[in-house]
Each structure stands twice: as structure tokens, then as C-alpha cells.
Amino acid sequence: MLVELGPGHVLGLRRAPDVAAACHEVYGPSATPAVLALRELIGVLSAHEWRRTGIPIPALGARIHPHHGVFAPTRTDYVALVAQAPLGPVRRAFDIGTGTGVLAAVLLHRGVPAVVATDVEPCAVACARENLQRLGFADRSTVLRRNLFPPGRADLVVCNPPWMPGTPASPLEAGIYDRRGATLAAFVRGLPDHLTGRGEAWLVVSDLPELLGLRDPGALPALVAEAGLAVRERLTAPPSTRPQPTDDALARLRSRETIALWRLGRAEPSVPAGTTAPCRRTPRRSTPTSRGNPRT
């Protein structure tokens, strides 16, 4: 079903709601009539309400305001993992695929001095900038439009990539579906060039693809090893919305889902088999002698 919007996004139907502000946020100004699918218009109105009221984030003690087309942080599990993971000395952090900027905000809230956040979608870049400014973090954060990494290196690189292998049909679905696992693979393989020597990466993913048989359980550990990295720790949490097991096969699998934060660092160089690590020779100290009676 289609509805017609007049100039200025006016819905000229009897008892129709005022949709002008919501449509202006998504489509910009309009001086000519247009038609719009009713389902899309409903989505625009829902996004407008979320943007207006925001979503409470317990780890921040504040709200995040998602924009239309940006994946909203309605699940608190992955945010809580980033808020609770052990945080060592960090001078600068990267938040890759920032979306609303929620994880960048959590890192700044935890005291990280500077965060560079990136996203490939312009609407996400604008959303993250607005949220970080609203939370008072504008002077310690930079949001760039980039596909994955910004220039340089960081002591901490955080990423909650799209976790489900599949083909996204919209920018919003790009936060869920990862075509052929390309985003996950590119992130892990690019880490060695963007981590400082003792830097660490936090990769936050769901194991639902493994439960559904869409990804081999050994694929991610193998990818990490191929990149010259090692898993330092794997922190897990149940999903914040876990369905009850029923006769539905998908619901049964989702009831077993786990969210994990993989702490990744550079792998220690291994010693080849049959060899021993070189030992350091300690010089012998000579015994002092009297000048007229040398030791022989």
C-alpha cells in the first residue's frame, strides 16, 4: 500500500498524524509530492520516536539516540561485555563499525583518553557524532567515514561486526548480515597493522551462526591464528533477550545462544622443535688481588 505525501512531507489524509518532522530527518526537505510505502512510513515514524526519546544504556547511565537506518543497541549483552572486560593502560582506542557510537561512548565513560570511531554508512557517522556530543565526549572522540580501520595504530581496537552470514538488503541489515563473512575476515586480518606492540583487540560476536550450521566452530580460531594473533581470553554472556525453548527449531537454537568477547593479542613467537631458546651468559667476576702478588 502506498501513501502520498505533499510538499513538505505533509500527509493530507483525514485524521492523519503529522509525519513531516520524521520524514525530514530521513529524506531532507521536500518541495514536491511523493509516494511512499505505508510500511516504510511506519518504520520512519518508529525511528523518529526512538531518536526523540532514546534507548537507556545501563553501562552509561544515559541514553543513546539511534537514527533511521542505524542498528539500535536494544540488546544490552554485548554492551555489558565491553563495559566489564579488563581494561589495561590505553592511550587511544578504535571502535570499528561504530553505528550509534554506543561502544565508543562506553570506552570513553571508562576513562579511555581518546577514541576514533569509524563506520562506512554516512547516517551512522552522523548518528555517532550526535550521540558522543550529547554525552559530553566530543572533545575526546573522532568519528570518521571509513570501511573498517582509520589510519594509525591503537592500544585497543573494539568491533561488534555483523554476526550472521548472509546478504543484507538495506543499510540497517548490514549491521546483522555479513556477506560471505567478508567483514569479520577483513577485520581480523587487518588487526596486526593497526595494533600497537602490546595492543589488544576486543571482538564481540554471537555463536548463533555456529548453532545454525552457517559457520564452522573452528573457523574463527583458525582466522585468528592465520593473522598471527592469539586468544588471550574469551568472556561470555547470555543474550539479554533469550527465547524460551519451544517446538520451534529456531527458538530452541536461539535459547542456547551465547555472546562472546574475544580478547585478541599478538601471538608469542614459538621456538622451533628440537631447539632451545638462547640463554644469556653471565660474565664471571674476577677476585681482586694485591698489586704485588698477582694470581696465576
C-alpha positions in Angstrom: 0.0 0.0 0.0 1.3 3.5 -1.0 0.5 6.8 0.6 1.0 10.2 -1.0 3.0 13.0 0.8 2.6 16.5 -0.3 5.2 19.2 -0.4 6.9 19.5 3.0 6.1 15.8 3.7 2.5 16.6 4.6 0.2 13.6 4.8 -3.1 15.0 3.6 -5.5 12.4 4.9 -8.3 13.0 7.4 -7.1 12.3 11.0 -3.6 11.6 9.7 -0.7 12.1 12.1 1.9 14.8 11.5 4.8 13.0 9.7 6.7 16.0 8.5 9.4 16.1 11.1 10.1 12.3 10.9 10.3 12.4 7.1 12.5 15.4 7.1 15.0 13.6 9.4 15.3 10.8 6.8 14.7 12.4 3.4 15.6 16.0 4.0 13.4 18.9 2.7 10.8 18.2 0.0 9.1 20.7 -2.3 7.3 18.2 -4.5 4.7 15.5 -3.8 5.9 11.9 -3.5 4.6 8.4 -2.8 5.9 6.2 0.0 5.1 2.6 1.0 3.0 2.6 4.1 5.3 0.0 5.8 8.3 2.3 5.2 6.5 5.3 6.6 5.6 3.3 9.7 9.3 2.5 10.1 10.3 6.2 9.7 7.8 7.1 12.4 9.1 4.4 14.8 12.7 5.5 14.2 11.7 9.1 14.9 10.3 8.2 18.3 13.5 6.2 19.2 15.6 9.2 18.1 13.5 11.5 20.1 13.3 9.5 23.4 16.5 7.5 23.2 17.3 4.0 24.5 18.6 3.6 28.1 22.1 2.1 28.3 22.8 0.9 31.9 26.5 0.8 31.3 26.5 4.5 30.6 23.8 5.7 32.9 22.5 7.6 29.9 20.5 7.2 26.7 21.7 6.6 23.1 19.5 8.1 20.4 19.6 6.0 17.2 18.9 7.4 13.8 16.8 5.9 11.0 18.8 3.2 9.2 21.3 2.7 12.1 21.3 -0.5 14.2 19.8 0.3 17.6 21.5 -1.0 20.8 18.4 -2.6 22.1 20.4 -5.6 23.3 22.5 -4.9 26.4 24.6 -8.1 26.4 27.4 -7.0 24.1 27.5 -3.5 25.6 27.8 -5.0 29.1 30.7 -7.2 28.0 32.6 -4.1 26.7 31.8 -2.3 29.9 33.2 -5.1 32.1 36.2 -6.5 30.2 39.6 -6.0 31.8 41.0 -2.7 30.6 44.7 -2.1 30.8 46.6 1.1 30.0 45.1 2.6 26.8 46.1 5.9 25.3 43.9 5.6 22.2 41.2 3.2 21.1 39.4 2.4 17.8 35.7 1.5 17.6 35.2 -0.2 14.2 31.7 -0.1 12.8 30.5 2.2 15.5 26.8 2.5 14.5 25.2 4.7 17.1 28.6 5.2 18.8 27.5 3.3 21.9 30.7 1.2 22.3 32.9 4.3 21.8 30.8 6.0 24.5 31.3 3.1 26.9 35.1 3.2 26.4 35.2 7.0 27.0 33.0 6.5 30.0 35.5 4.0 31.3 38.3 6.6 31.1 39.9 5.9 27.7 41.5 9.3 26.8 40.7 9.2 23.1 38.6 7.1 20.8 38.5 7.1 17.0 35.2 5.6 15.7 34.5 4.6 12.1 31.6 3.5 10.0 31.0 3.1 6.3 27.4 4.4 6.4 27.0 8.3 6.4 23.9 8.0 8.6 25.8 6.1 11.2 28.7 8.6 11.2 26.2 11.5 11.8 24.4 9.4 14.5 27.6 8.6 16.4 28.8 12.2 16.3 25.5 13.4 17.6 25.4 10.9 20.5 29.0 11.5 21.5 28.5 15.2 21.5 25.2 14.9 23.6 27.1 12.7 26.1 29.9 15.3 26.5 32.6 13.2 24.7 33.0 15.4 21.6 36.5 16.7 22.7 37.9 13.1 23.2 36.3 11.4 20.2 36.6 11.5 16.4 34.1 9.8 14.1 35.2 9.1 10.5 33.6 7.6 7.5 35.8 4.6 6.8 35.5 1.0 5.8 37.0 -0.6 8.9 40.2 0.9 10.2 41.3 4.6 10.5 44.9 5.5 9.9 47.5 4.6 12.5 47.6 2.2 15.4 45.7 1.9 18.8 46.3 0.2 22.1 42.7 -1.2 21.9 40.6 -2.0 18.9 36.9 -2.9 19.5 34.5 -4.3 17.0 31.0 -5.8 17.1 30.7 -6.8 13.5 27.6 -8.1 11.7 27.5 -11.7 13.0 25.2 -13.6 10.6 26.5 -14.8 7.3 24.1 -13.6 4.6 23.3 -10.8 2.2 22.0 -7.5 3.6 19.1 -5.9 1.8 19.4 -2.5 3.4 22.0 -0.4 5.4 20.1 -1.4 8.6 20.5 -5.1 7.7 24.2 -4.5 7.1 24.5 -4.4 10.9 23.3 -8.0 11.1 24.3 -9.8 7.9 27.9 -10.3 6.7 28.2 -11.3 3.1 30.4 -14.4 3.0 31.9 -13.4 6.3 34.0 -10.7 4.5 33.7 -8.1 7.2 34.8 -10.4 10.0 37.7 -11.8 8.0 38.9 -8.3 6.9 38.8 -7.0 10.5 40.8 -9.9 12.0 43.4 -9.9 9.1 43.8 -6.1 9.4 44.4 -6.1 13.2 48.3 -6.6 13.1 48.7 -3.4 11.0 46.6 -1.3 13.4 47.5 -2.6 16.9 50.4 -1.3 18.9 53.1 -3.8 20.1 51.2 -4.8 23.2 47.8 -3.7 21.9 44.6 -5.8 22.3 41.5 -6.2 20.2 38.0 -7.0 21.6 35.9 -8.9 19.1 32.3 -9.2 20.2 30.3 -11.9 18.3 27.4 -14.3 18.8 27.7 -18.0 18.3 24.3 -18.3 16.7 25.9 -18.8 13.2 27.7 -21.9 14.6 24.5 -23.2 16.2 22.7 -22.8 12.9 25.5 -24.5 10.9 26.3 -21.3 9.0 29.8 -21.1 10.3 32.2 -23.9 11.3 33.1 -23.7 15.0 36.8 -23.7 14.2 36.6 -21.0 11.6 37.1 -18.0 13.9 40.0 -19.5 15.9 41.7 -20.5 12.6 41.3 -17.0 11.2 42.8 -15.5 14.4 45.8 -17.9 14.2 46.3 -17.1 10.5 46.5 -13.4 11.3 49.4 -14.0 13.8 47.2 -13.4 16.7 46.3 -15.4 19.8 43.2 -15.5 22.0 44.1 -14.1 25.5 40.6 -14.6 27.0 37.1 -15.3 25.9 34.4 -13.7 28.1 30.8 -14.8 27.6 27.3 -13.7 28.5 23.8 -15.0 27.8 21.8 -12.8 25.4 19.7 -10.1 27.0 16.6 -11.5 25.3 16.7 -15.3 25.3 13.6 -17.0 23.9 12.1 -20.0 25.8 12.7 -23.4 24.1 9.6 -24.5 22.2 8.7 -26.9 19.5 10.1 -24.3 17.0 13.6 -25.4 15.9 15.0 -21.9 15.6 13.7 -20.9 19.0 15.5 -24.0 20.5 18.7 -22.9 18.9 18.4 -19.3 20.0 17.8 -20.4 23.6 21.3 -21.8 23.5 22.9 -18.6 22.1 26.0 -17.1 23.8 27.6 -13.7 23.2 31.4 -13.7 23.5 34.0 -11.1 23.7 37.3 -12.4 22.3 40.4 -10.7 23.7 43.0 -10.9 21.0 46.7 -10.0 21.0 49.8 -10.7 19.0 50.9 -14.4 19.2 54.2 -15.0 21.1 56.9 -16.3 18.7 57.3 -20.0 19.1 60.6 -21.9 19.5 61.2 -24.5 16.7 61.1 -28.1 17.7 64.5 -29.6 18.6 66.0 -26.2 19.6 66.3 -24.4 22.8 65.9 -20.7 23.5 69.2 -18.9 23.7 70.4 -18.3 27.2 72.2 -15.2 28.3 75.8 -15.8 29.5 76.6 -14.2 32.9 80.1 -12.8 33.0 82.4 -14.2 35.7 83.5 -11.7 38.3 87.3 -11.7 39.0 88.6 -11.8 42.5 90.6 -8.6 43.5 94.3 -9.2 44.1 97.0 -7.2 45.8 99.3 -5.3 43.4 102.5 -7.1 44.3 101.1 -10.6 44.4 99.3 -11.3 41.1 97.2 -14.5 40.8 98.4 -17.1 38.3 
